[in-house]
Amino acid sequence: MAREHAAPSLTLNIHADPNSVQAAFLRRAMSALERISANASAKTLADALAAPTDAGSLAQLLSRSDILGSAVTDLDPLVPALARNVEHRQRLLKLAGGVLSADEAGRILGITRQAVDKRRRSNTMLAVREGGDWRYPACQLNEGEVIAGIADVVRGLASAGPWATLDFLLAPDTVLGGRSPLEALRHGEVDAVLRLVRADGSDGFA
């Protein structure tokens, strides 16, 4: 008769003060992950591991209410929805070709970091919040320049927020023949994209 083996316990190597907020958070997070992974099938875990980032792997698991269990979703029903949002943002960043720091974007554009930040503040370049810093989707740059029309899109959708703007730029649209607004801008079709901006600008998504 085969013996049942208990799942190995996750361990932490916490270098900070064990009584610190960081240590307390890590203990709580690892405890939750132990419970979630115990309820997940091997296929579900493999699918999560296939995500390109650590955050993406976690988001895939947390977006599954069947894995979290009713005890968790009853207490905090927003957890799966928030996780799906994180997962969607990870997919957007992958489609965008990754993100650049202000220094990296400045080197490509031949300007200073301060000038890049000024463009972000004036809504002439797209930047999204990642962690505690602003990051610039690489897809808006081409041959050392910001693609023509990007500034108009960013300004036109400023009230919707930067993530919604990135979503808009990368989503295929039937009006554009199944191409994304970004693809259309790359082909110089600024007017067609701006008509979509005016149509979508009143939706107020974030």
Buried (B, 14 or more C-beta within 10 A) or exposed (E): EEEEEEEEEEEEEBEEEEEEEEBEEBEEEBEEBEBBBEEBEEEBBEBBEEBEEEBBBBBBBBBBBEBBEEEBBEEEEEBBEEBBBBBBBBBBBBBBEBBBBBEBBBBBBEBEBEBBBEBBEEBBBBBBEEEEEBBBBBBBBBEEEBBEBBBBBBEBBEEBBBBBBBBBBBBEBEEBEEBBBBBBBBEEBBEBBBEBBEEBBEEEEE
